[in-house]
Every structure is written in structure tokens, then in C-alpha cells.
Amino acid sequence: MLNPIKLASKNFLSSLDISSEEFLYILEIAKNFKNKDLNIKLKDKVLGLIFDKASTRTRVSFQVAMSRLGGTTVDLNPNTSQIGRGEPIRDTARVLSRYCDVLAIRTFNQSDLEEYAKWSTKPVINALTDLEHPCQALADFMTIKEEFIDFKNVVLTFIGDGNNVANSLILCGALLGVEVRIACPKGYEPNDLIINRANKIYKNKNLLKITNDPIAAVKGANVLYTDVWSSMGEENQKEKKDKDFLGFTINQKLVGNADKDAIVLHCLPAYRGKEISDEVIESKKSRIFEQAENRMHAQQALLSCLLA
């Protein structure tokens, strides 16, 4: 039986904070938790949640994961705490370090997350920023591994905005040597910084492809993935994006161009009929709800390794 290992990095701010070996180890620990082959109790450990952005899956999956580990969770709502009244991050981080054993932060700017980590003496987890969503990517690759056993010859195609989810898929693809294709309209390509980081890691730079052609991107792909076109904080761009993303919906026609055994993922919430059709969500190819469940198992594994 595997047991959690102490990660080399104290924090998990980015997918690149762990090595490929640690990534695979976390997935194996998560599998053990899911199969009920592992029972780790972190008695009296406290997880602090700081969420500047609304959440369903991230909040609940972290709370349940910590509960299953025998710990407790404190929800630090910015609307009902001094965090939302402009208290400096360095003050908040130093105080919370004396109360909590680990912090999970869901916010807008990656720089704010890094500021928390700078001043905190306890591990800080990126529960989502505008730049990355590394906990989601852990669950994504756990779901892919469940389906295909390993990542050899897997082609992952993400169709939609080059957002934080796309960024994390790119970085994890580089770590694991997975071919990642990103299909998005012109002007919505992923962050150049992320692409450059990934290219420095990829042994074969041809494994990362950025294109504006969704049909070409899905040809022979094993995994089709999408996300909402307008992320939180982009409500004023929604009408323009809906027009710009016409033709980038994962529907039966597009799925028909992928590998015959391809699966479909979506990190949710989904706007059925926009980035993905209702028919595809409910199809036999969908692993969307397994993927959502795996958030809990992957985060339970991550927490156990950070607190080992």
C-alpha cells in the first residue's frame, strides 16, 4: 500500500511546483483513496479556505477531502471577514499561519496567491487564479489515467478560450509528455509565458500545438475537453465571446472527428448548447461527472502529501 510522501515544494501554486514523479505519485494516492484502499487520518489539522471567487466543486471537494482526512475546514468568506475590507495580505497570511495548517486560495491574480505564500509559514494551495487551475488539472489527468491506464500516445485536445484551465493542461502535458492541442479563435490563445514554460520542459516541442481550427485539432484525439467561454469576471465580454466562439462547440459532429474511443471532459459549470451540446454531456463518451468526483480524491491526496 502506498502512503503519502512529503513534496519537495512546500506550496502548490502552480502545476510546475511538483515533478512528474510527484504528479504520478499523487494520482496513485488519489486512486487508493477512491478505491478505499488507504485511510489516512490527519487529526486536528485545519484547512483555511479563502475564496474571492464563487465556487461549488472546489469549495465542496476541498471540505469533503479534509473531512475524510479527519481534519476540519474554516471558510474565510471575504464578505464576512477583514480580508474583504482591505487588510494587507502579509498580515492575513501571518495570522492564519498560526491558526491553520494549510490554506487553499481561490482568487484572481496569481501575484496575490504568491504574496500569501511569501508570508505564510504553512502550505498554500492554488484553488484557482486567472493564470492557473492546477488542482483541476490533477483531477483531469486522474480521469484520463483511469480511462487509458497511462499517458502513452494520449492526445488531449482543449477547445475554447486559452484560459487558466488550458494553461494548466499545457503545463501538465509538458510534465507528463502528453500531446496537448489547444483550439481557440484568433486572439484567445493561451498565455505566452505558459507556452514558453511548457516548451522548456517538453522533450518534443511538437507535442504542443496551438491552432484556430477545431476540426483539425480533434482529429485522432483521445480526449476532448472544454470550459465556459466567459470566465468569472468576464461577464461584460460575454456577448462578444459568444460570437467569436461560434464553431468551437463540442457537439456530435466535432466528436465524430476524434478517435472512436475518445472521451469528453468539462470542468463545469457547463452552459449546455454553447461550449458543449447537451447531447454530448449526456453521451456514453462523457466522463464529466467522474472528473468532478475526482476533484475530491485528487485534493485529498494533495492535502495528505502537503501535510505528511
C-alpha positions as a printed NumPy array, in Angstrom:
array([[  0.   ,   0.   ,   0.   ],
       [  1.232,   3.472,  -0.886],
       [  1.479,   6.177,   1.727],
       [  1.659,   9.951,   1.187],
       [  5.124,  11.388,   0.661],
       [  6.363,  14.841,   1.594],
       [  6.501,  17.01 ,  -1.533],
       [  9.733,  18.81 ,  -2.371],
       [  7.886,  22.149,  -2.582],
       [  6.039,  23.453,   0.462],
       [  3.328,  25.047,  -1.717],
       [  1.201,  24.094,  -4.711],
       [  0.822,  27.411,  -6.53 ],
       [  1.438,  26.007,  -9.995],
       [  1.386,  22.647, -11.751],
       [  5.144,  23.099, -12.062],
       [  5.594,  23.117,  -8.274],
       [  5.678,  19.317,  -8.435],
       [  7.823,  16.98 , -10.518],
       [  6.409,  14.455, -12.96 ],
       [  7.223,  11.729, -10.421],
       [  5.355,  13.563,  -7.666],
       [  2.44 ,  14.203, -10.023],
       [  2.086,  10.488, -10.793],
       [  2.504,   9.613,  -7.113],
       [ -0.338,  11.976,  -6.141],
       [ -2.556,  10.328,  -8.769],
       [ -1.719,   6.906,  -7.335],
       [ -2.517,   8.074,  -3.796],
       [ -5.792,   9.557,  -5.106],
       [ -6.657,   6.22 ,  -6.719],
       [ -6.038,   4.481,  -3.405],
       [ -8.323,   6.934,  -1.608],
       [-11.011,   6.479,  -4.253],
       [-10.842,   2.68 ,  -4.011],
       [-10.893,   2.918,  -0.209],
       [ -7.519,   1.149,  -0.067],
       [ -5.993,   3.945,   2.02 ],
       [ -7.136,   5.507,   5.279],
       [ -5.068,   8.456,   6.436],
       [ -6.194,  10.483,   9.449],
       [ -4.776,  13.976,   9.935],
       [ -6.407,  14.578,  13.29 ],
       [ -6.684,  18.21 ,  14.413],
       [ -5.37 ,  19.563,  11.087],
       [ -7.194,  22.67 ,   9.839],
       [ -7.65 ,  23.821,   6.233],
       [ -8.408,  27.507,   5.711],
       [-10.376,  28.404,   2.572],
       [-10.047,  31.922,   1.15 ],
       [-12.32 ,  32.267,  -1.858],
       [-12.507,  35.634,  -3.624],
       [-14.341,  33.854,  -6.466],
       [-17.602,  31.929,  -6.243],
       [-17.3  ,  28.152,  -6.206],
       [-19.263,  24.92 ,  -5.971],
       [-16.985,  21.973,  -6.799],
       [-13.737,  23.467,  -5.499],
       [-15.224,  24.512,  -2.155],
       [-17.179,  21.298,  -1.511],
       [-14.446,  18.954,  -2.771],
       [-11.856,  20.573,  -0.502],
       [-14.174,  20.497,   2.505],
       [-15.107,  16.852,   1.985],
       [-11.495,  15.872,   1.258],
       [-10.307,  17.455,   4.508],
       [-13.178,  15.882,   6.435],
       [-12.268,  12.438,   5.078],
       [ -8.731,  13.013,   6.32 ],
       [-10.11 ,  13.635,   9.807],
       [ -9.422,  17.367,   9.717],
       [-11.639,  20.44 ,   9.729],
       [-12.181,  23.393,   7.411],
       [-12.589,  27.085,   8.152],
       [-14.356,  29.05 ,   5.413],
       [-12.895,  32.559,   5.384],
       [-15.514,  34.423,   3.367],
       [-14.123,  37.835,   2.299],
       [-17.625,  39.313,   2.708],
       [-17.74 ,  38.426,   6.399],
       [-14.098,  38.847,   7.382],
       [-11.464,  41.567,   7.399],
       [ -9.998,  40.04 ,   4.206],
       [-12.687,  41.802,   2.183],
       [-12.018,  45.145,   3.906],
       [ -8.507,  45.668,   2.608],
       [ -6.34 ,  44.064,   5.306],
       [ -2.846,  43.554,   3.783],
       [ -2.209,  40.012,   2.577],
       [  1.016,  39.837,   4.571],
       [ -0.909,  40.451,   7.812],
       [ -3.659,  37.956,   6.963],
       [ -1.162,  35.279,   5.918],
       [  0.927,  35.576,   9.068],
       [ -2.1  ,  35.39 ,  11.355],
       [ -3.727,  32.476,   9.525],
       [ -0.418,  30.587,   9.642],
       [ -0.862,  30.489,  13.421],
       [ -4.408,  29.134,  13.184],
       [ -4.413,  26.842,  10.143],
       [ -2.178,  24.047,   8.89 ],
       [ -2.79 ,  24.696,   5.177],
       [ -4.535,  27.367,   3.077],
       [ -6.42 ,  26.916,  -0.196],
       [ -6.915,  30.2  ,  -2.025],
       [ -9.201,  30.916,  -4.968],
       [ -8.577,  34.392,  -6.293],
       [ -7.988,  36.494,  -9.393],
       [ -4.309,  37.449,  -9.517],
       [ -1.507,  34.883,  -9.35 ],
       [  0.592,  37.598,  -7.702],
       [ -1.831,  37.737,  -4.737],
       [ -1.501,  33.99 ,  -4.289],
       [  2.278,  34.3  ,  -4.368],
       [  2.084,  37.073,  -1.768],
       [  0.155,  34.765,   0.566],
       [  2.788,  32.071,   0.057],
       [  5.606,  34.551,   0.73 ],
       [  4.265,  35.435,   4.172],
       [  2.653,  32.152,   5.191],
       [  4.649,  29.621,   7.193],
       [  2.134,  26.91 ,   6.21 ],
       [  1.48 ,  25.37 ,   2.762],
       [ -0.583,  27.401,   0.287],
       [ -2.637,  25.74 ,  -2.462],
       [ -3.804,  27.382,  -5.68 ],
       [ -7.538,  26.633,  -5.73 ],
       [ -7.76 ,  28.752,  -8.931],
       [ -6.33 ,  32.   , -10.227],
       [ -6.74 ,  33.728, -13.567],
       [ -3.433,  32.163, -14.639],
       [ -3.721,  28.531, -13.489],
       [ -6.085,  25.904, -12.109],
       [ -3.636,  23.164, -11.043],
       [ -5.985,  21.227,  -8.739],
       [ -8.441,  20.863, -11.606],
       [ -5.636,  19.518, -13.794],
       [ -4.781,  16.868, -11.191],
       [ -8.36 ,  15.586, -11.383],
       [ -8.339,  15.834, -15.184],
       [ -5.262,  13.673, -15.605],
       [ -6.515,  11.267, -12.944],
       [ -9.657,  10.806, -15.064],
       [ -7.6  ,  10.323, -18.236],
       [ -5.383,   7.754, -16.484],
       [ -8.443,   5.824, -15.293],
       [ -9.579,   5.553, -18.889],
       [ -6.304,   4.866, -20.701],
       [ -4.18 ,   3.259, -17.924],
       [ -1.217,   5.522, -18.736],
       [ -0.484,   8.638, -20.802],
       [  1.458,   6.952, -23.579],
       [  0.133,   8.015, -27.004],
       [ -2.723,  10.03 , -25.43 ],
       [ -3.723,  13.14 , -27.385],
       [ -5.608,  15.776, -25.37 ],
       [ -7.486,  18.474, -27.286],
       [ -8.861,  21.501, -25.449],
       [-11.388,  23.563, -27.401],
       [-12.267,  27.042, -26.173],
       [-10.677,  30.037, -24.515],
       [ -6.962,  29.86 , -23.738],
       [ -7.743,  30.387, -20.065],
       [ -6.41 ,  29.154, -16.723],
       [ -7.666,  25.61 , -17.348],
       [ -5.963,  25.496, -20.759],
       [ -2.775,  26.858, -19.161],
       [ -2.701,  24.105, -16.534],
       [ -3.383,  21.399, -19.117],
       [ -0.44 ,  22.691, -21.155],
       [  1.927,  22.646, -18.172],
       [  0.82 ,  19.181, -17.039],
       [  1.106,  17.912, -20.598],
       [  4.701,  19.126, -20.64 ],
       [  5.432,  17.425, -17.304],
       [  3.943,  14.11 , -18.426],
       [  4.97 ,  14.169, -22.098],
       [  1.346,  14.239, -23.317],
       [  0.423,  15.746, -26.679],
       [ -1.778,  18.771, -25.971],
       [ -3.659,  20.642, -28.657],
       [ -5.392,  23.934, -27.931],
       [ -8.026,  25.113, -30.427],
       [ -9.319,  28.645, -29.928],
       [-10.395,  31.643, -32.026],
       [ -7.711,  34.132, -33.038],
       [ -6.874,  36.434, -30.175],
       [ -7.817,  33.914, -27.489],
       [ -4.615,  31.87 , -27.466],
       [ -3.085,  30.749, -24.129],
       [ -0.657,  32.927, -22.196],
       [  2.76 ,  33.235, -23.904],
       [  4.506,  32.818, -20.549],
       [  2.799,  29.439, -20.092],
       [  3.668,  28.313, -23.617],
       [  7.322,  29.284, -23.111],
       [  7.481,  27.443, -19.774],
       [  5.969,  24.34 , -21.337],
       [  8.341,  24.39 , -24.316],
       [ 11.307,  24.445, -21.941],
       [ 10.033,  21.214, -20.353],
       [  8.748,  19.308, -23.365],
       [ 11.398,  16.964, -24.753],
       [  9.469,  17.047, -28.037],
       [  8.133,  20.561, -28.711],
       [  5.874,  19.193, -31.458],
       [  3.666,  17.747, -28.715],
       [  2.226,  21.216, -28.011],
       [  0.014,  22.599, -30.77 ],
       [ -1.948,  25.862, -30.76 ],
       [ -4.457,  26.226, -33.6  ],
       [ -7.549,  28.162, -34.65 ],
       [ -9.039,  25.113, -36.383],
       [-11.151,  22.95 , -34.038],
       [-11.751,  20.203, -36.613],
       [ -8.03 ,  19.733, -37.281],
       [ -7.378,  19.796, -33.524],
       [ -9.731,  16.912, -32.73 ],
       [ -8.598,  14.539, -35.496],
       [ -7.408,  11.354, -33.808],
       [ -7.666,  12.912, -30.325],
       [ -8.362,  10.63 , -27.358],
       [ -9.648,  13.333, -25.02 ],
       [-11.835,  16.311, -25.915],
       [-12.036,  18.99 , -23.244],
       [-13.813,  22.319, -22.987],
       [-14.682,  25.035, -20.485],
       [-17.014,  28.025, -20.411],
       [-16.157,  30.717, -22.931],
       [-16.542,  33.566, -20.427],
       [-14.867,  33.017, -17.073],
       [-15.802,  34.711, -13.8  ],
       [-15.101,  38.429, -14.058],
       [-15.622,  38.462, -17.844],
       [-19.391,  38.952, -17.821],
       [-19.062,  42.189, -19.812],
       [-17.339,  40.252, -22.644],
       [-19.957,  37.504, -22.839],
       [-21.855,  38.771, -25.897],
       [-18.674,  39.331, -27.923],
       [-17.212,  35.974, -26.924],
       [-20.395,  34.112, -27.838],
       [-19.976,  35.458, -31.382],
       [-16.222,  34.915, -31.576],
       [-16.522,  31.294, -30.432],
       [-19.105,  30.195, -32.986],
       [-17.889,  26.88 , -34.426],
       [-15.997,  25.954, -31.247],
       [-18.793,  23.944, -29.632],
       [-18.09 ,  20.316, -28.781],
       [-21.057,  18.637, -30.463],
       [-21.646,  15.241, -32.035],
       [-20.243,  16.398, -35.366],
       [-16.967,  17.518, -33.802],
       [-16.741,  14.404, -31.623],
       [-17.124,  12.329, -34.787],
       [-13.739,  13.618, -35.989],
       [-11.934,  12.35 , -32.87 ],
       [-10.702,   8.84 , -32.114],
       [-13.583,   6.344, -31.951],
       [-12.832,   5.65 , -28.266],
       [-12.41 ,   9.314, -27.32 ],
       [-13.798,  10.633, -24.037],
       [-15.181,  14.096, -23.28 ],
       [-14.297,  16.279, -20.281],
       [-15.6  ,  19.605, -18.935],
       [-14.547,  21.199, -15.639],
       [-18.069,  22.59 , -15.045],
       [-20.258,  24.563, -14.709],
       [-21.355,  23.974, -18.303],
       [-23.517,  26.177, -20.493],
       [-25.245,  23.479, -22.481],
       [-25.672,  24.441, -26.103],
       [-22.737,  26.885, -26.043],
       [-19.29 ,  25.359, -25.472],
       [-20.761,  21.846, -25.388],
       [-24.027,  20.294, -26.519],
       [-26.464,  18.685, -24.136],
       [-26.287,  15.537, -26.233],
       [-22.523,  15.178, -25.748],
       [-22.673,  15.836, -21.989],
       [-25.184,  13.013, -21.614],
       [-23.452,  10.677, -24.073],
       [-21.543,   7.474, -23.291],
       [-18.317,   9.3  , -24.123],
       [-18.769,  11.779, -21.281],
       [-16.587,  11.361, -18.2  ],
       [-17.547,  14.791, -16.889],
       [-19.078,  13.667, -13.611],
       [-16.315,  11.154, -12.89 ],
       [-13.946,  14.058, -13.491],
       [-15.875,  16.211, -10.998],
       [-15.759,  13.45 ,  -8.38 ],
       [-12.023,  13.09 ,  -8.897],
       [-11.511,  16.668,  -7.686],
       [-12.201,  15.373,  -4.183],
       [ -9.891,  12.364,  -4.409],
       [ -7.036,  14.31 ,  -6.034],
       [ -7.24 ,  17.083,  -3.446],
       [ -7.386,  14.564,  -0.617],
       [ -4.16 ,  13.098,  -1.989],
       [ -2.572,  16.536,  -2.4  ],
       [ -3.512,  17.593,   1.143],
       [ -2.152,  14.366,   2.599],
       [  1.176,  14.875,   0.793],
       [  1.484,  18.538,   1.805],
       [  0.705,  17.672,   5.419],
       [  2.688,  14.393,   5.543]])
